[in-house]
Amino acid sequence: MKIIKNPKEKDLCKLTQRSSLKQNDLLQTVAEVFENVKTKGDRAVKMYCNKFDKVNLKSLIYNENLIKDSAGKISPDLRNAIVLAKNNIEKFHAAQLQPELKVETSDGVFCSLQTRAIEKVGLYIPGGSAPLFSTVLMLGIPAKIAGCKEIVLCSPPGKNGEIHPAILFAANLVGIKEVFCVGGIQAIAAMCYGTESIPKTYKIFGPGNQYVTAAKMYAQNLGIAIDMPAGPSELLIIADNSSVPEFVAADLLSQAEHGDDSQVILLSNNLLVIENSLLALKKQLKVLPRKEIARKALKNSKAILLENLDDCISFSNLYCPEHLILAIKDFEKYSAKIINAGSVFLGNFSCESAGDYASGTNHTLPTNGFAKNFSGVSVHCFQKFISFQEIKKQGIMNIGKAVEILAAAENLEAHKNAVSVRLKYLENDRT
């Protein structure tokens, strides 16, 4: 992990860059997979599972009994931990439901805003070497709270050709019944078009690598909504001399172990803080089971010394991190200055891992700088907002003249006339 001392202002934008695959090659692969899934359905999906995951699948559908039996395949401690996380996530997300908004904008003019659940949603759950059963909770719970009628879950198979039992247990706990053993680009394509086995969905949720992210963006161009461009995981930590080097190191590694293309950034106004944190990181890295993955991620990661904490906050807002930890003494003073971040963790004991699993907030967050214009997943992401209006006789009389003038100014005579005929009707009715 490279240390950069007091970079010049002109170099700051360059330091915010993430690693990326060659876009031409990536998009060509995505387009090819989508076209084959569109025309060949399940056959193409199975072919790509064999090609990319090295797994031969007879069926993509997970039997409901196998989903229910998953509880016996994980330890009681893990089951209890998943239940605790589920309860906290449910509590936080249920509180996000809002009552109907109704406003009388003028005398006799009533406007309201009502929510409707998106009917069919697709959830992508990363699996393989790191089965993210926690993502089932993060996506399934708000989908259920929102009232989505159909929830389709796709997750790639492990080396044994099966979905990890913890993913299945979490799905059953949340109440998801449609589970499919497929990952990668082909999973997104299947939920976009629909196949013989996998239903077409209206909006696709879930994190993934650059292939999955590119596939989601491709699906969006085809008219399927997505939650956000959620790609490789990233973390930025701002630390001062009140931080604990072992904590900082552990948090950096917690994100670096996600994947080769993950990125972590450490900012500080104190060189000793950086040096001590990186010493602790080297020590902890040696004993990590996923140390080789973490090492590759660290090659694309940086520790940056800046003049003061205000400069650190400014750089963070420029970087727009998925996760931001303020390991500083006066985090209350600086938290209000944060403009761009997916999720923020305040103080030395607010580790990012808690948000990933059990604090209650959602861990499906914007990456790659998209925190400047995207939010993390919430119940509202699974809902649509429909406006209603009721205009009574007095209401059309109060605003009608203004509408006529506005419509005429835009040369839309039919718009004007739709009001005029009503005003004339009321005028004749009075006489």
ROKOLSE-529726 format. One line per field, with one value per residue (C-alpha): chain; residue in three letters; x, z, y negated; residue number from 1. Coordinates in pm, 1 decimal, always signed. Example, Ala and Ser with C-alpha at 12.3 -4.5 7.8 and 13.67 -1.06 7.14 Angstrom:
BEGIN
chaine <- A | A
residu <- ALA | SER
xx <- +1230.0 | +1367.0
zz <- +780.0 | +714.0
yy <- +450.0 | +106.0
num <- 1 | 2
END
This chain:
BEGIN
chaine <- A | A | A | A | A | A | A | A | A | A | A | A | A | A | A | A | A | A | A | A | A | A | A | A | A | A | A | A | A | A | A | A | A | A | A | A | A | A | A | A | A | A | A | A | A | A | A | A | A | A | A | A | A | A | A | A | A | A | A | A | A | A | A | A | A | A | A | A | A | A | A | A | A | A | A | A | A | A | A | A | A | A | A | A | A | A | A | A | A | A | A | A | A | A | A | A | A | A | A | A | A | A | A | A | A | A | A | A | A | A | A | A | A | A | A | A | A | A | A | A | A | A | A | A | A | A | A | A | A | A | A | A | A | A | A | A | A | A | A | A | A | A | A | A | A | A | A | A | A | A | A | A | A | A | A | A | A | A | A | A | A | A | A | A | A | A | A | A | A | A | A | A | A | A | A | A | A | A | A | A | A | A | A | A | A | A | A | A | A | A | A | A | A | A | A | A | A | A | A | A | A | A | A | A | A | A | A | A | A | A | A | A | A | A | A | A | A | A | A | A | A | A | A | A | A | A | A | A | A | A | A | A | A | A | A | A | A | A | A | A | A | A | A | A | A | A | A | A | A | A | A | A | A | A | A | A | A | A | A | A | A | A | A | A | A | A | A | A | A | A | A | A | A | A | A | A | A | A | A | A | A | A | A | A | A | A | A | A | A | A | A | A | A | A | A | A | A | A | A | A | A | A | A | A | A | A | A | A | A | A | A | A | A | A | A | A | A | A | A | A | A | A | A | A | A | A | A | A | A | A | A | A | A | A | A | A | A | A | A | A | A | A | A | A | A | A | A | A | A | A | A | A | A | A | A | A | A | A | A | A | A | A | A | A | A | A | A | A | A | A | A | A | A | A | A | A | A | A | A | A | A | A | A | A | A | A | A | A | A | A | A | A | A | A | A | A | A | A | A | A | A | A | A | A | A | A | A | A | A | A | A | A | A | A | A | A | A | A | A | A | A | A | A | A | A | A | A | A | A | A | A
residu <- MET | LYS | ILE | ILE | LYS | ASN | PRO | LYS | GLU | LYS | ASP | LEU | CYS | LYS | LEU | THR | GLN | ARG | SER | SER | LEU | LYS | GLN | ASN | ASP | LEU | LEU | GLN | THR | VAL | ALA | GLU | VAL | PHE | GLU | ASN | VAL | LYS | THR | LYS | GLY | ASP | ARG | ALA | VAL | LYS | MET | TYR | CYS | ASN | LYS | PHE | ASP | LYS | VAL | ASN | LEU | LYS | SER | LEU | ILE | TYR | ASN | GLU | ASN | LEU | ILE | LYS | ASP | SER | ALA | GLY | LYS | ILE | SER | PRO | ASP | LEU | ARG | ASN | ALA | ILE | VAL | LEU | ALA | LYS | ASN | ASN | ILE | GLU | LYS | PHE | HIS | ALA | ALA | GLN | LEU | GLN | PRO | GLU | LEU | LYS | VAL | GLU | THR | SER | ASP | GLY | VAL | PHE | CYS | SER | LEU | GLN | THR | ARG | ALA | ILE | GLU | LYS | VAL | GLY | LEU | TYR | ILE | PRO | GLY | GLY | SER | ALA | PRO | LEU | PHE | SER | THR | VAL | LEU | MET | LEU | GLY | ILE | PRO | ALA | LYS | ILE | ALA | GLY | CYS | LYS | GLU | ILE | VAL | LEU | CYS | SER | PRO | PRO | GLY | LYS | ASN | GLY | GLU | ILE | HIS | PRO | ALA | ILE | LEU | PHE | ALA | ALA | ASN | LEU | VAL | GLY | ILE | LYS | GLU | VAL | PHE | CYS | VAL | GLY | GLY | ILE | GLN | ALA | ILE | ALA | ALA | MET | CYS | TYR | GLY | THR | GLU | SER | ILE | PRO | LYS | THR | TYR | LYS | ILE | PHE | GLY | PRO | GLY | ASN | GLN | TYR | VAL | THR | ALA | ALA | LYS | MET | TYR | ALA | GLN | ASN | LEU | GLY | ILE | ALA | ILE | ASP | MET | PRO | ALA | GLY | PRO | SER | GLU | LEU | LEU | ILE | ILE | ALA | ASP | ASN | SER | SER | VAL | PRO | GLU | PHE | VAL | ALA | ALA | ASP | LEU | LEU | SER | GLN | ALA | GLU | HIS | GLY | ASP | ASP | SER | GLN | VAL | ILE | LEU | LEU | SER | ASN | ASN | LEU | LEU | VAL | ILE | GLU | ASN | SER | LEU | LEU | ALA | LEU | LYS | LYS | GLN | LEU | LYS | VAL | LEU | PRO | ARG | LYS | GLU | ILE | ALA | ARG | LYS | ALA | LEU | LYS | ASN | SER | LYS | ALA | ILE | LEU | LEU | GLU | ASN | LEU | ASP | ASP | CYS | ILE | SER | PHE | SER | ASN | LEU | TYR | CYS | PRO | GLU | HIS | LEU | ILE | LEU | ALA | ILE | LYS | ASP | PHE | GLU | LYS | TYR | SER | ALA | LYS | ILE | ILE | ASN | ALA | GLY | SER | VAL | PHE | LEU | GLY | ASN | PHE | SER | CYS | GLU | SER | ALA | GLY | ASP | TYR | ALA | SER | GLY | THR | ASN | HIS | THR | LEU | PRO | THR | ASN | GLY | PHE | ALA | LYS | ASN | PHE | SER | GLY | VAL | SER | VAL | HIS | CYS | PHE | GLN | LYS | PHE | ILE | SER | PHE | GLN | GLU | ILE | LYS | LYS | GLN | GLY | ILE | MET | ASN | ILE | GLY | LYS | ALA | VAL | GLU | ILE | LEU | ALA | ALA | ALA | GLU | ASN | LEU | GLU | ALA | HIS | LYS | ASN | ALA | VAL | SER | VAL | ARG | LEU | LYS | TYR | LEU | GLU | ASN | ASP | ARG | THR
xx <- +0.0 | +171.0 | +215.4 | +163.1 | +270.3 | +100.3 | -5.2 | -54.6 | -408.5 | -378.3 | -302.9 | -601.0 | -845.9 | -598.7 | -571.8 | -948.8 | -935.4 | -1034.3 | -896.8 | -1109.5 | -1121.8 | -1088.5 | -1437.4 | -1447.2 | -1369.5 | -1609.1 | -1902.9 | -1847.3 | -1866.9 | -2181.1 | -2354.8 | -2271.8 | -2406.5 | -2726.1 | -2797.4 | -2749.6 | -2964.7 | -3233.6 | -3244.5 | -3152.5 | -3286.7 | -3192.5 | -2958.7 | -2740.5 | -2750.2 | -2626.7 | -2360.3 | -2218.0 | -2234.1 | -2014.8 | -1784.3 | -1740.6 | -1807.1 | -1688.9 | -2015.8 | -2255.4 | -2610.7 | -2903.4 | -3154.4 | -3139.5 | -3433.5 | -3377.3 | -3641.5 | -3839.3 | -3767.8 | -3392.3 | -3426.0 | -3609.1 | -3357.7 | -3070.5 | -3117.3 | -2969.6 | -2658.9 | -2531.6 | -2436.9 | -2684.4 | -2455.9 | -2471.1 | -2848.1 | -2886.9 | -2655.1 | -2852.2 | -3177.3 | -3031.0 | -2914.8 | -3253.9 | -3434.4 | -3214.0 | -3234.8 | -3611.3 | -3651.3 | -3451.8 | -3614.3 | -3971.9 | -3928.4 | -3871.2 | -4234.0 | -4414.2 | -4782.7 | -4968.1 | -4891.8 | -5201.1 | -5198.8 | -5469.0 | -5262.5 | -5549.4 | -5905.7 | -6070.1 | -5746.4 | -5621.7 | -5290.4 | -5161.5 | -4863.9 | -4915.9 | -4668.1 | -4696.8 | -4453.6 | -4263.7 | -4435.6 | -4138.0 | -3783.6 | -3464.0 | -3200.4 | -2842.8 | -2653.0 | -2274.8 | -2156.0 | -1865.0 | -1561.4 | -1744.6 | -2116.1 | -2283.7 | -2585.4 | -2604.9 | -2704.1 | -3014.1 | -3123.9 | -3023.5 | -3232.4 | -3500.8 | -3616.9 | -3689.5 | -3848.9 | -4086.0 | -4157.6 | -4232.4 | -4479.6 | -4319.9 | -4537.6 | -4259.3 | -3899.5 | -3653.6 | -3315.7 | -3012.3 | -2684.4 | -2384.5 | -2296.2 | -1991.9 | -1736.2 | -1979.7 | -2235.9 | -2471.2 | -2573.9 | -2425.8 | -2674.1 | -2647.5 | -2780.6 | -3069.2 | -3138.3 | -3149.0 | -3379.9 | -3616.7 | -3604.7 | -3703.2 | -3970.0 | -3815.4 | -3936.5 | -3797.5 | -3426.4 | -3206.0 | -2853.7 | -2691.6 | -2450.6 | -2253.8 | -2362.6 | -2592.6 | -2795.2 | -2854.9 | -2946.7 | -3191.8 | -3366.5 | -3374.0 | -3531.7 | -3678.3 | -3606.6 | -3796.4 | -3701.6 | -3617.3 | -3891.2 | -3840.3 | -3817.2 | -3880.6 | -3586.6 | -3260.3 | -3075.5 | -2746.8 | -2370.7 | -2112.0 | -1783.9 | -1725.3 | -1887.1 | -2208.0 | -2207.7 | -2161.3 | -2443.2 | -2677.0 | -2594.9 | -2660.8 | -2997.2 | -3083.2 | -3032.6 | -3289.6 | -3552.5 | -3491.9 | -3437.9 | -3144.1 | -3070.0 | -2733.1 | -2401.5 | -2268.7 | -1927.3 | -1610.6 | -1610.8 | -1423.7 | -1349.2 | -1198.9 | -1079.6 | -995.2 | -778.7 | -616.4 | -396.8 | -698.6 | -741.7 | -628.4 | -381.3 | -501.8 | -861.5 | -767.0 | -564.3 | -844.9 | -1099.4 | -875.0 | -825.7 | -1197.4 | -1262.9 | -941.5 | -1033.6 | -1353.6 | -1177.6 | -873.9 | -1040.3 | -1143.6 | -979.2 | -906.7 | -782.8 | -634.1 | -622.3 | -455.7 | -297.7 | -38.6 | +235.2 | +291.9 | -75.2 | -31.5 | +294.8 | +162.0 | -159.0 | +32.7 | +262.4 | -45.5 | -187.9 | +122.4 | +101.4 | -270.9 | -239.9 | -6.7 | -276.3 | -571.5 | -710.6 | -780.3 | -444.7 | -356.8 | -678.8 | -618.0 | -259.3 | -376.7 | -635.7 | -375.3 | -158.8 | -431.3 | -480.6 | -323.6 | -238.4 | -236.2 | -93.2 | -278.5 | -231.0 | -535.3 | -865.9 | -1060.7 | -843.7 | -916.0 | -1290.4 | -1255.8 | -1065.7 | -1327.1 | -1605.9 | -1409.9 | -1352.9 | -1718.8 | -1648.7 | -1888.7 | -1792.3 | -1641.3 | -1502.0 | -1428.4 | -1172.8 | -1122.0 | -1184.7 | -1428.3 | -1631.5 | -1948.3 | -1778.3 | -1679.8 | -1975.6 | -2189.2 | -1926.7 | -1967.6 | -2148.4 | -2068.0 | -2060.6 | -2262.7 | -2258.1 | -2063.3 | -1922.2 | -1852.8 | -1578.2 | -1327.6 | -1580.1 | -1805.3 | -1641.0 | -1764.4 | -1826.5 | -2111.6 | -2291.6 | -2222.1 | -2407.6 | -2608.8 | -2630.8 | -2950.0 | -2840.6 | -2814.1 | -2483.5 | -2586.3 | -2421.7 | -2299.0 | -1934.2 | -1691.6 | -1780.8 | -2156.1 | -2220.0 | -2226.1 | -2565.9 | -2691.8 | -2804.0 | -2778.5 | -3068.6 | -3372.9 | -3739.4 | -3811.8 | -3599.0 | -3861.9 | -4149.0 | -4294.4 | -4455.5 | -4777.9 | -4932.0 | -5311.7 | -5520.0 | -5884.2 | -6002.6 | -6344.3 | -6568.9 | -6425.7 | -6077.1 | -6105.1 | -6258.1 | -5964.6 | -5681.4 | -5855.6 | -5776.9 | -5405.9 | -5396.9 | -5558.3 | -5295.1 | -5007.0 | -5134.4 | -5190.4 | -4838.1 | -4706.0 | -4931.7 | -5117.4 | -5476.1 | -5618.9 | -5471.4 | -5635.8 | -5965.0 | -5978.3 | -6005.4 | -6217.1 | -6499.0 | -6522.1 | -6525.3 | -6794.9 | -6994.7 | -6980.0 | -7068.5 | -7374.9 | -7463.5 | -7472.5 | -7695.9
zz <- +0.0 | -125.4 | +97.3 | -76.5 | +113.8 | +67.0 | -298.9 | -503.4 | -568.4 | -940.7 | -861.7 | -632.5 | -906.6 | -1036.8 | -687.9 | -682.7 | -984.4 | -944.2 | -1137.9 | -1426.8 | -1696.7 | -2060.4 | -2135.2 | -2496.7 | -2402.5 | -2108.9 | -2304.2 | -2590.4 | -2348.9 | -2184.2 | -2518.7 | -2636.0 | -2319.3 | -2327.0 | -2689.4 | -2631.4 | -2317.8 | -2505.7 | -2791.8 | -2619.2 | -2265.1 | -2006.5 | -2248.8 | -2279.4 | -1904.3 | -1832.5 | -2100.5 | -1940.3 | -1593.8 | -1730.8 | -1908.9 | -1629.9 | -1309.9 | -1432.2 | -1313.8 | -1508.2 | -1392.9 | -1468.9 | -1329.8 | -1244.2 | -1003.8 | -635.9 | -488.8 | -202.7 | +20.4 | -32.0 | +71.3 | +390.5 | +468.6 | +459.4 | +828.9 | +927.4 | +716.0 | +910.6 | +1275.5 | +1542.8 | +1616.4 | +1254.4 | +1243.4 | +1556.9 | +1421.6 | +1096.0 | +1292.7 | +1506.5 | +1193.9 | +1031.0 | +1327.8 | +1331.9 | +955.5 | +966.2 | +1246.8 | +1067.7 | +729.2 | +859.6 | +1009.6 | +657.5 | +553.3 | +515.3 | +549.2 | +246.9 | +179.3 | +112.2 | +62.8 | -25.8 | -251.1 | -316.1 | -192.8 | -354.8 | -503.1 | -327.6 | -421.0 | -271.3 | -308.0 | -266.3 | -275.9 | -471.2 | -454.1 | -767.4 | -859.5 | -975.3 | -847.5 | -901.4 | -631.2 | -726.0 | -438.3 | -487.6 | -402.2 | -493.2 | -271.2 | -58.9 | -31.8 | +76.9 | +264.2 | +440.2 | +107.6 | +106.1 | +421.9 | +292.9 | -22.1 | +71.1 | +386.7 | +230.3 | -69.7 | +163.6 | +370.8 | +52.7 | -53.2 | -374.7 | -508.6 | -676.5 | -554.3 | -773.3 | -622.7 | -830.2 | -676.2 | -837.6 | -740.9 | -534.3 | -643.6 | -545.2 | -787.6 | -509.2 | -348.0 | -2.3 | +265.0 | +457.8 | +151.8 | +132.5 | +505.8 | +483.4 | +181.4 | +365.4 | +677.3 | +474.3 | +282.2 | -65.7 | -254.8 | -608.0 | -586.1 | -888.6 | -906.4 | -1151.2 | -1126.3 | -1328.3 | -1647.6 | -1736.3 | -1415.8 | -1490.3 | -1850.7 | -1735.6 | -1495.2 | -1771.7 | -2045.0 | -1855.4 | -1953.1 | -1932.2 | -1562.6 | -1446.7 | -1450.2 | -1607.0 | -1345.6 | -1353.9 | -1137.1 | -1050.1 | -720.5 | -581.8 | -573.0 | -782.8 | -967.5 | -1275.6 | -1499.6 | -1295.2 | -1277.2 | -1653.3 | -1704.4 | -1484.1 | -1676.6 | -2001.4 | -1866.7 | -1777.1 | -2139.9 | -2227.1 | -2001.1 | -1680.4 | -1375.4 | -1140.7 | -786.4 | -866.8 | -1038.1 | -743.6 | -835.3 | -648.0 | -277.9 | -145.1 | +185.7 | +285.6 | +640.7 | +787.3 | +1096.5 | +1342.3 | +1645.4 | +1846.4 | +1614.8 | +1704.7 | +1442.4 | +1487.9 | +1424.9 | +1114.7 | +975.9 | +1039.4 | +864.2 | +560.9 | +528.5 | +577.4 | +241.9 | +66.8 | +110.8 | -93.0 | -427.8 | -641.0 | -770.9 | -430.7 | -316.4 | +25.3 | +104.9 | +430.9 | +487.5 | +781.0 | +883.3 | +1083.5 | +918.8 | +1234.7 | +1228.3 | +870.6 | +943.3 | +1257.4 | +1081.1 | +790.0 | +1028.6 | +1196.0 | +851.7 | +750.2 | +1070.9 | +1032.7 | +661.9 | +728.0 | +902.0 | +672.2 | +478.9 | +184.4 | +207.5 | -159.7 | -265.9 | -13.3 | -134.6 | -490.6 | -374.9 | -166.3 | -476.7 | -604.4 | -264.9 | -108.8 | +219.1 | +174.8 | +410.6 | +393.0 | +569.5 | +799.9 | +860.0 | +651.0 | +354.9 | +432.9 | +426.7 | +100.0 | -59.9 | +66.3 | -90.7 | -416.7 | -397.0 | -299.9 | -106.5 | -73.9 | +294.0 | +499.6 | +851.0 | +1060.0 | +1307.5 | +1455.7 | +1792.3 | +1684.4 | +1430.5 | +1521.9 | +1406.5 | +1070.4 | +991.1 | +877.7 | +613.5 | +443.8 | +112.5 | -88.0 | +74.7 | +63.8 | +436.8 | +718.5 | +1035.8 | +1325.1 | +1581.5 | +1659.5 | +1749.5 | +1445.3 | +1224.7 | +868.9 | +925.4 | +1163.9 | +882.9 | +648.4 | +876.0 | +1176.5 | +1277.0 | +1072.6 | +789.3 | +434.7 | +286.6 | -79.4 | -159.9 | -457.6 | -555.6 | -814.2 | -735.2 | -780.0 | -421.8 | -565.4 | -723.2 | -586.9 | -241.1 | -77.9 | -92.3 | +122.1 | +128.2 | -111.1 | -379.8 | -398.7 | -429.8 | -685.3 | -592.0 | -773.8 | -752.3 | -730.0 | -751.3 | -696.3 | -818.5 | -696.2 | -856.9 | -639.4 | -715.0 | -1095.3 | -1053.6 | -835.4 | -1059.9 | -1399.2 | -1523.6 | -1442.1 | -1623.6 | -1931.7 | -1936.3 | -1890.5 | -2163.2 | -2406.8 | -2342.7 | -2453.5 | -2760.4 | -2637.7 | -2714.5 | -2642.0 | -2293.4 | -2244.5 | -2380.9 | -2135.3 | -1862.2 | -2056.5 | -2122.2 | -1751.3 | -1652.1 | -1911.4 | -1784.7 | -1428.8 | -1542.3 | -1729.7 | -1433.6 | -1208.1 | -1450.1
yy <- +0.0 | -312.4 | -620.5 | -955.3 | -1266.1 | -1601.8 | -1565.6 | -1880.2 | -1994.6 | -1921.8 | -1555.6 | -1492.1 | -1388.1 | -1132.3 | -982.0 | -917.4 | -685.2 | -319.6 | -26.1 | +94.7 | +358.2 | +260.9 | +136.5 | +252.1 | +612.1 | +598.4 | +458.5 | +701.4 | +994.7 | +857.0 | +799.4 | +1150.6 | +1314.3 | +1107.7 | +1192.0 | +1564.8 | +1566.5 | +1373.6 | +1625.2 | +1953.4 | +1907.3 | +2169.4 | +2345.6 | +2034.8 | +1971.2 | +2325.2 | +2293.7 | +1979.1 | +2133.7 | +2408.3 | +2163.3 | +1907.6 | +2106.3 | +2449.5 | +2605.9 | +2828.8 | +2761.9 | +2990.3 | +2743.3 | +2373.1 | +2392.9 | +2458.0 | +2685.6 | +2528.4 | +2829.3 | +2787.4 | +2424.2 | +2522.1 | +2799.4 | +2549.3 | +2465.2 | +2800.3 | +2739.7 | +2439.0 | +2408.6 | +2293.1 | +1996.5 | +1882.8 | +1929.4 | +1717.4 | +1448.3 | +1428.6 | +1398.4 | +1115.2 | +932.5 | +986.5 | +832.6 | +520.0 | +469.9 | +519.6 | +266.3 | -5.0 | +49.9 | +80.5 | -266.2 | -401.6 | -346.5 | -677.3 | -764.0 | -896.3 | -1261.3 | -1473.7 | -1850.9 | -2105.8 | -2332.1 | -2574.1 | -2587.8 | -2285.0 | -2140.7 | -1826.7 | -1658.2 | -1334.2 | -1102.6 | -728.7 | -442.4 | -119.5 | +169.6 | +268.5 | +595.1 | +805.6 | +755.0 | +951.5 | +990.0 | +1076.5 | +1238.7 | +1282.6 | +1632.5 | +1854.1 | +1795.4 | +1535.7 | +1622.5 | +1299.1 | +1435.7 | +1099.5 | +942.8 | +1164.4 | +984.2 | +641.1 | +679.5 | +930.1 | +754.4 | +411.1 | +585.4 | +769.8 | +457.5 | +263.0 | +534.2 | +666.4 | +950.5 | +1151.1 | +1167.8 | +1359.0 | +1449.6 | +1553.0 | +1663.7 | +1837.1 | +2194.1 | +2282.6 | +2540.9 | +2814.9 | +2676.4 | +2567.9 | +2241.8 | +2193.0 | +2313.0 | +1984.2 | +1800.1 | +2046.1 | +2016.4 | +1636.4 | +1657.5 | +1888.7 | +1669.1 | +1364.0 | +1554.6 | +1571.5 | +1878.6 | +1829.5 | +1913.6 | +1988.6 | +2128.4 | +1888.3 | +1596.3 | +1344.3 | +1172.8 | +1461.7 | +1414.8 | +1046.8 | +1127.5 | +1396.9 | +1158.3 | +897.3 | +1109.3 | +1403.5 | +1766.3 | +2094.9 | +2116.1 | +1764.0 | +1497.2 | +1156.3 | +880.4 | +505.2 | +394.7 | +568.6 | +521.9 | +641.5 | +588.5 | +766.3 | +741.5 | +528.7 | +790.8 | +789.5 | +409.4 | +380.4 | +632.2 | +428.2 | +112.3 | +299.7 | +418.2 | +60.4 | -38.8 | +228.5 | +73.5 | +270.3 | +49.8 | +114.3 | +10.1 | -151.2 | -76.6 | +125.7 | +262.3 | +363.4 | +280.6 | -21.5 | -191.0 | -523.5 | -588.4 | -927.6 | -879.2 | -1118.0 | -1058.0 | -937.3 | -637.3 | -284.9 | -150.8 | +208.8 | +98.4 | -100.4 | +191.3 | +439.3 | +217.0 | +167.9 | +542.8 | +612.9 | +447.4 | +549.8 | +917.2 | +872.6 | +902.2 | +826.4 | +511.3 | +373.3 | +51.0 | -98.4 | -449.1 | -580.1 | -955.6 | -1129.8 | -1456.4 | -1261.4 | -1054.2 | -847.4 | -740.7 | -617.7 | -434.9 | -263.5 | -161.7 | -8.7 | +178.7 | +326.0 | +406.5 | +606.1 | +807.8 | +884.7 | +961.9 | +1254.8 | +1458.8 | +1385.3 | +1684.7 | +1450.0 | +1272.8 | +1319.6 | +1149.0 | +871.4 | +823.6 | +767.6 | +514.2 | +332.0 | +280.0 | +49.1 | -117.7 | -425.3 | -595.3 | -972.1 | -1232.9 | -1564.4 | -1895.9 | -1880.6 | -1701.7 | -1953.6 | -1855.3 | -1489.9 | -1555.8 | -1747.8 | -1458.6 | -1212.5 | -1418.1 | -1416.2 | -1039.0 | -963.7 | -639.8 | -351.1 | -322.8 | -604.4 | -564.2 | -873.3 | -736.0 | -1080.2 | -1243.4 | -1516.5 | -1322.0 | -1515.3 | -1836.4 | -1689.1 | -1461.6 | -1756.0 | -1835.1 | -1497.5 | -1542.8 | -1228.2 | -883.5 | -563.9 | -490.5 | -658.3 | -503.9 | -737.8 | -680.3 | -408.9 | -140.3 | -184.5 | +75.7 | +109.7 | +481.3 | +396.4 | +214.1 | +503.3 | +742.8 | +642.6 | +275.3 | +236.8 | +6.9 | +138.4 | +252.1 | +232.9 | -98.0 | -304.1 | -255.2 | -392.4 | -753.6 | -708.1 | -819.0 | -1170.7 | -1097.8 | -762.8 | -650.8 | -311.2 | -67.6 | -144.9 | -43.1 | -331.5 | -164.3 | +110.8 | -135.5 | -374.1 | -702.8 | -790.3 | -1134.3 | -1180.3 | -1492.9 | -1578.6 | -1916.5 | -2020.8 | -2282.7 | -2558.1 | -2434.9 | -2459.2 | -2803.9 | -2911.4 | -2792.0 | -2766.4 | -3117.8 | -3072.4 | -2736.9 | -2898.9 | -3173.0 | -2926.5 | -2693.0 | -2979.5 | -3108.8 | -2768.6 | -2766.7 | -2457.5 | -2552.0 | -2205.9 | -2225.3 | -2564.2 | -2437.5 | -2146.4 | -2409.6 | -2655.5 | -2407.2 | -2334.9 | -2699.8 | -2765.3 | -2469.3 | -2601.4 | -2951.0 | -2822.0 | -2604.5 | -2911.0 | -3096.5
num <- 1 | 2 | 3 | 4 | 5 | 6 | 7 | 8 | 9 | 10 | 11 | 12 | 13 | 14 | 15 | 16 | 17 | 18 | 19 | 20 | 21 | 22 | 23 | 24 | 25 | 26 | 27 | 28 | 29 | 30 | 31 | 32 | 33 | 34 | 35 | 36 | 37 | 38 | 39 | 40 | 41 | 42 | 43 | 44 | 45 | 46 | 47 | 48 | 49 | 50 | 51 | 52 | 53 | 54 | 55 | 56 | 57 | 58 | 59 | 60 | 61 | 62 | 63 | 64 | 65 | 66 | 67 | 68 | 69 | 70 | 71 | 72 | 73 | 74 | 75 | 76 | 77 | 78 | 79 | 80 | 81 | 82 | 83 | 84 | 85 | 86 | 87 | 88 | 89 | 90 | 91 | 92 | 93 | 94 | 95 | 96 | 97 | 98 | 99 | 100 | 101 | 102 | 103 | 104 | 105 | 106 | 107 | 108 | 109 | 110 | 111 | 112 | 113 | 114 | 115 | 116 | 117 | 118 | 119 | 120 | 121 | 122 | 123 | 124 | 125 | 126 | 127 | 128 | 129 | 130 | 131 | 132 | 133 | 134 | 135 | 136 | 137 | 138 | 139 | 140 | 141 | 142 | 143 | 144 | 145 | 146 | 147 | 148 | 149 | 150 | 151 | 152 | 153 | 154 | 155 | 156 | 157 | 158 | 159 | 160 | 161 | 162 | 163 | 164 | 165 | 166 | 167 | 168 | 169 | 170 | 171 | 172 | 173 | 174 | 175 | 176 | 177 | 178 | 179 | 180 | 181 | 182 | 183 | 184 | 185 | 186 | 187 | 188 | 189 | 190 | 191 | 192 | 193 | 194 | 195 | 196 | 197 | 198 | 199 | 200 | 201 | 202 | 203 | 204 | 205 | 206 | 207 | 208 | 209 | 210 | 211 | 212 | 213 | 214 | 215 | 216 | 217 | 218 | 219 | 220 | 221 | 222 | 223 | 224 | 225 | 226 | 227 | 228 | 229 | 230 | 231 | 232 | 233 | 234 | 235 | 236 | 237 | 238 | 239 | 240 | 241 | 242 | 243 | 244 | 245 | 246 | 247 | 248 | 249 | 250 | 251 | 252 | 253 | 254 | 255 | 256 | 257 | 258 | 259 | 260 | 261 | 262 | 263 | 264 | 265 | 266 | 267 | 268 | 269 | 270 | 271 | 272 | 273 | 274 | 275 | 276 | 277 | 278 | 279 | 280 | 281 | 282 | 283 | 284 | 285 | 286 | 287 | 288 | 289 | 290 | 291 | 292 | 293 | 294 | 295 | 296 | 297 | 298 | 299 | 300 | 301 | 302 | 303 | 304 | 305 | 306 | 307 | 308 | 309 | 310 | 311 | 312 | 313 | 314 | 315 | 316 | 317 | 318 | 319 | 320 | 321 | 322 | 323 | 324 | 325 | 326 | 327 | 328 | 329 | 330 | 331 | 332 | 333 | 334 | 335 | 336 | 337 | 338 | 339 | 340 | 341 | 342 | 343 | 344 | 345 | 346 | 347 | 348 | 349 | 350 | 351 | 352 | 353 | 354 | 355 | 356 | 357 | 358 | 359 | 360 | 361 | 362 | 363 | 364 | 365 | 366 | 367 | 368 | 369 | 370 | 371 | 372 | 373 | 374 | 375 | 376 | 377 | 378 | 379 | 380 | 381 | 382 | 383 | 384 | 385 | 386 | 387 | 388 | 389 | 390 | 391 | 392 | 393 | 394 | 395 | 396 | 397 | 398 | 399 | 400 | 401 | 402 | 403 | 404 | 405 | 406 | 407 | 408 | 409 | 410 | 411 | 412 | 413 | 414 | 415 | 416 | 417 | 418 | 419 | 420 | 421 | 422 | 423 | 424 | 425 | 426 | 427 | 428 | 429 | 430 | 431
END
